[in-house]
Amino acid sequence: MSKRFQTFLVTCSKIYSLCCVLLFACVSASLAQSQSFSALARIDLESSEIIDQGRRAVQIDLALSQGVPWRIFTLDDPRRLVIDFREIDWTGVTGNDLLNSNKIASVRVGGFRPGWSRLVADLNSPMAIETAAMKIDPTTSKAHLTVKMFATDADIYREKSGAPYDPRWDLPSPSVEVVAKEPKPDWAPTVVVLDPGHGGIDPGAERGGVQEKALMLTFARELRDILRRAGGFEVVMTRNEDVFVSLEARVAKAHEVGADIFISLHADTVQQGNAQGATVYTLSEEASDAASQYLAERHDRADVLAGLDLTGTDDLIANVLLDLVRQETEPRTERLAQAMVLGMQGTVGELNKKPYRQAGFSVLKAADIPSVLIEAGFMSSERDLQNLLDSQWRSRLAEGIRDGLQAWVIADKAARDLIRQ
């Protein structure tokens, strides 16, 4: 090989290396730019605070990376201030990071639904919104929201409170209709709706930095994948991201997709006793025990604490019709719960000492759909918490639920065939 040709090869190699470096630099810069860009506003915690102003006033200051559409209102019973945004990224921010006021009991922040985020402040006493304004810097586009509230009496507060309706902000109210279902052919998949509890602004139970909403979303995704691999199931999630979904909307989703089974997934805490082990709940107006009643009240209160306006009343006639439908659904639901218990015992072994219980969970009130709520464990139990954080243990629990579902599908079909005969 001639020296001239060797020189040529070396030169080509250097040019190629230089081109690779330049290409890598360009791609890296492009990726960095795309990763840093976001349509979501972010909170500047150093310039944000909720603080008392004298004995009768509170001021809320939120410094944002950019201006966003927003609205503000108060709700009663319990008293709370709600600020909606389109949209703030609350990642890494908690209400405690902002709160420095004795007039506000607690603050929650987070996603509310896709495209919306929300701040809810629980008020210790009636307070009226005096002023609320967002100023945007024309040069930097940074924004600063300032809200001032002053003490008022309960009657004036109640009169001025209420969730406004704006079709640009609010989703249509979910309607729950009970429609007679056509018998499904034997080859049709069983439609299972998985409902990861809580989400968004409602974290659920919390312990040691672990939040129930995130843990149950992870478990729901794992269970979904196991059911899909098993075959014979079509799986739908009430939420597949960290957003708040109201109890009513969860049930409405099940009706919308024609669910055959509804499973709500939770991992709660209890303040008294030593509750531990997975538990399966079905709906009952009367709880099977005091602990079940406590959990039902705690779960149903999530809608109120998230800032929803729950002032609607039940319709007597509708409830009578729903009760008639439940007469057919209840025995199917009981068999489903028992199958869940047997399935989970077969894969994880020991469950709660009383693994099948009943309580008045609103999320189980789909009259025409067999519905169960599974407490995968109690985060207040150290043993349960370690199990819930163990992916292998969660996999076994999911396999137990799968086994229970498969057994129930066979038994339910056999029961239907007997009724037809």
N, C-alpha and C positions, 0 to 999 in steps of 0.2 A: 504494500500500500504506500502510495507516494505521500511525502510530507504535506504537499498542497492539499491532497484529499483529506488527510488527517486534520489539517487546520480547518478545512471546510466543515467537517463533522463536529469539531469542537465548537465552532461558531454557531452552527445550527442548534446544538445542544443548549448553549447559553441563551440563544434567542427563545427557544422553547421554554426553558426554565423561567425566563423573565415574563413571558406571556402567561404562564401558569400563575405566577405571583400576582400579576396585574388582574387576571381573571378572578382569582380568589379574593383579592382586595375589593373588587367591584361587587362580587356576590355578597361578601360579608357586609359591606356598607349598605347594600340593598336590603339584606335581611334585618340589619340593625334598625334601618329606617322604618321598615314595615312593622317590626316588633314594638318600636317606641310609639308608633302612631296608634291612637285609639279614639273612637268617637265618644267614649265615656268620659265624663268629668271625674276628676279625682279630688280628694279632700286634702287640704293643707292643714294638718293637725296643729301646727304651731300657731296658726292664726285663726283657729276655730275653737269655740267654747260656748257652753251654756252656763250663764252666771247670773246670780241675783243682782238686782239693781235696787238697793234699799230694802225696805220691809215689804213693799207691795208689788214689786215689778221683777220680771225676768227678761233677760236679753239673750237671744240666740244669734251667734255669729258663725257662719259657715263660709270659709274661703275655698273657692273652687278653681280648678285649672281652666275652666271655660264656662260660659253661660249655658244653661239648659232650661227648657220649659219646666215650670213648677206650679204647684197650687198648694193651698193651705186651708185647713178647717179644723174644727174641734168636734169631739163626740162625747156623749154622756153615758154614764152607767156601764163601765167606769169612765171617769173623766180622763180624756187624753187629747193631746194635740197631734195632728197628723200632717206631715209635709210629704207630698209626692213629687218625684222628679222623673224626667226623661233625659238622661238616666245618669246616676252616680255609681261609680265602682267603689263599693264599700270594703273591698278586700283589705284585710289587715286592720280594719277600724271597728271598734265596738262602741256601744253607747257610753260606757264608762270612760272612754278616752275623751269624750266631749263634756261630760256632766260635772259641773261644779256649782250646784244649786241645791238649796234645802227645800225649795218649793216644788221641785220635780222629783218624784220617787225613783224613776228609772227611765232609761232611754234605750230603744232598740232600733237598729238600722240594718238594712239588707235589701235583697231583691224581693220584689212583690209579685211580679209576673213578667214574662219576657217583654223587655222594653221599658219597664217601670222599676223604680226603686223607691224606698219609703223610709221615713224617720217617724217613729212614734214615741211620744213623751208622755208618761203617766203623771198626771197632775195631782198634787197633794190637796189642792183646794181649787175652787172655781177661778179661772183666769180668762180674761177676754183678750183677743188679739187687737192691739192698739194700732200698730203699724207693721207692715211686712213689705220689703222691697229688695230687689236684686240690682246691684250696680255692676256694670261691665266696663272694664278698662278698654277704651277704643284701640289702644296700641298693642297690648298683650293678649286681649280677649279673656283675661282672668276675670272672675266674678266674685262678688261678695254678697251673700244673702244675710240680711239683718231683720230679725223679728223681735218686736217688743210686746210683752204681755203684762197686763195689770190686773190686780185682784178685783173681783166683782162678786156679786151675790149669786146664789144658786139659781134663782128664778131667771135672771138675765142670762146666765151662762146656758141654761137649758133651752131658753128661747132662741139663742143664736147658734146653737150647736146642730150638727147634722151633716151627713155626707152629701156634697153637691153631686148632681148628675150632669155629666158632660159626655156626649157620644164620642168626642175626640179622645177622651181619657178612659172611659169606662167600657168594659166588655158587656155584652148583653147578659142579663141575668140568666143563669142556667135553669132550664126547666126540666123537671123530673116527671116523665110520663111513663105510666105503666101500660104497656101494649102487649097483648097476647102474642106469644112467640109461636111461630110455626115449628113443628117438630123437625129437628135437624137430621139429615141423613147420617148413617153410621160412619161414613167416610169423612165427614166434616170435622175439622180440628176443634178442640175445646178452647174457647176464647177465655184466657185468664188475664184479668187486670191486676197488676201489681201496684200497690200504693205505698211508696216510701213516705213514712210519716214526716210531718213538719216541712221545713224548707224556707229559703229566703229569709225574710225578717223574723221568722219563727224558728229558732234553733232547736227547740225541744229540750231534752235533758242535756246537761253539760257536766263533765267531770274531767279534771286534769287536762284541759285543753281539747278534749274529745267532745264533739257535738253529735247528738243523736241524728240530726238531719243528714249529715255527711255520711255517717256510718250506715244508715239505712239505705241511702241512695247507692252506696257501694254494694251492699248486700243484695239489693233489688236487681242491680245489673248482673251480679253473679248468678242469682237465681234465674233470671230471665235467660241467660245463656245456657244454663243446665237444662231448663225446660225445652228450649228450642232444639238442643242436641238430642233430647229424648224422643222427639217426634210426636205428632198428635196434638201439639199445643200451639196456639197462636197467642203471643204474649204482647200486651199493651201496658205502658207505664203511665200513671197519672202525672208524673213529672220525671224528666230525664236530666234535669239540671237544678242548680240551687235557686229555685224560685218558690214563692209562697203559692199554695193552691188551697182555696177554701174547702171546708168539709163538703159543702153543697156541690162545688164544682168537681170534686173527686167522684162523688156518686153519679153526677150527670155524665162524666166521662165514661163510666161503666155502661150506662144506658146508651150513650152515643155509639159505642163500638159493638153493642150487642153482646155484652159479657155473659159468659156462663158461670164464671166464678170471680169473686172479688176478694183479694187478700191484702189487708193493710199491715204494714210492717213497722214495728216500733221496738225501742229498747229504752224503757223509762227508768226513773229513779223513784224510790219510796223513802220517805223521811223516817218512818217507824217500822220496826220489825226487821227481819232478815230475809226478805224475799229474794229468791234466786231461782234460776232455771227457766227454760222456755215455757210459755203459757199460751193457750189458744182460747180466744174469747168469741162468743156469739152474742147476738143482740137479745136483751131482755129489759123490760121496763124496770124490773127490780134486780139489783145486783146480787150475785150469789154470795158476796161477803163485803165487808167494809173496805178492804183494799181495792176490790174491783170498782166499787162506787167512787172511791177517791181518784182512781186512774181515769174513769170515764169523765168525771168533772174536770180534771186537769186537761185532758185532750180536747174536750169541747170548748174550753175557755181560750184555746189557741186563736180561734177566729176573732174573739173580742180583743185580745191583746194585740193582734196584728193590725187593728184599726178598722175592721169591717163594721158596718152599721147593721146590727142584727135586730131590727125593730119589727120584722114581719111576724105575723101570727099564723098559727096552724089553721087549716081549713077542716072543719068537723067532718063534712061529707067525704072529702078526699081521704081523711084518716080511716074512716069506716071501710072504704073501698080497699085501701092498702092493707088493712087488717085481714080482709077476706083473701087477698093474694098471699099474705104471709102464712095462712093456714096450710097452703100447699108447699111453700118454700121452707118453712121451719124444720120439718123432719129431714129434708135434704141437707139443710145447713148443719143440723146436729150430726148427721152421718159424716159430713165433710170435716167437721171439727175433730170427731173421733178418729177419722182416718189420718188427719194431720198429726195427732198425738202419737198414734201407733207408728207412723212413718218416721217421725223424728226420734222416737225412742229406739227404733231399730238402727239408727245411724250415729246418734250422739250419746245414747244411753240415758243417763239420769236427766229428767226434766224437773219442773216445779213439783212440789209435793202434791199440789192439786192442779194438774196440767190443763184441765178443761173447766173454764169458768164462764159466767155470763154477766153482762153489764150493759148500760144504756149508751153505748158509743154511737154518736150521730153518724159516723162514717159507715156504719153497718146497716143503715136504714133503707137500703135498696130492697124494697119489698119483694121484688120478683127475681132477685139474684142471690143465690147462696153466698153469704159474705162472712168472713172470719177476720179477726184481728190477731196477729201473732206478736206477742212480746218475745222477741228472740232471746231476751235476757234482761237483767236489770243492771244498769250502769252503777247503781249504788252498791252492788256486790262486786268485790274485788275479783272473785273467781269468774263471774259472768263477764266483767269488763275485759279481762285477759282473753277469754274465749272469743268475745266479739271482735277483738283486735287481731285474732289469729285467723289468717285466710284459710288455713286447712280445716279448722273447726267450722268456719262459716260454710265451707264447701260441703262438709258432711251434713250440716243442718239443711242446706239447700237440697241435697240429695234425699234427705228424709221427707222434706216437703214434696219433692217430685214423686217419691214412692207413694206418699199419701194421696196425692192427686190422681195418680194412675189407678190406685185401688178404688178411689171414690168414683171415677169415671165408669169403671166396669160395674160397680155396685149400683150406681144411679141408673145406668141403662137397663140393668136387670129389673130394677124396681119399676121403671116406666113400662117395660114390656109386660110385667105382671098386672099393672093398672089397666093397660089396654085390653088384656084378656078378660 
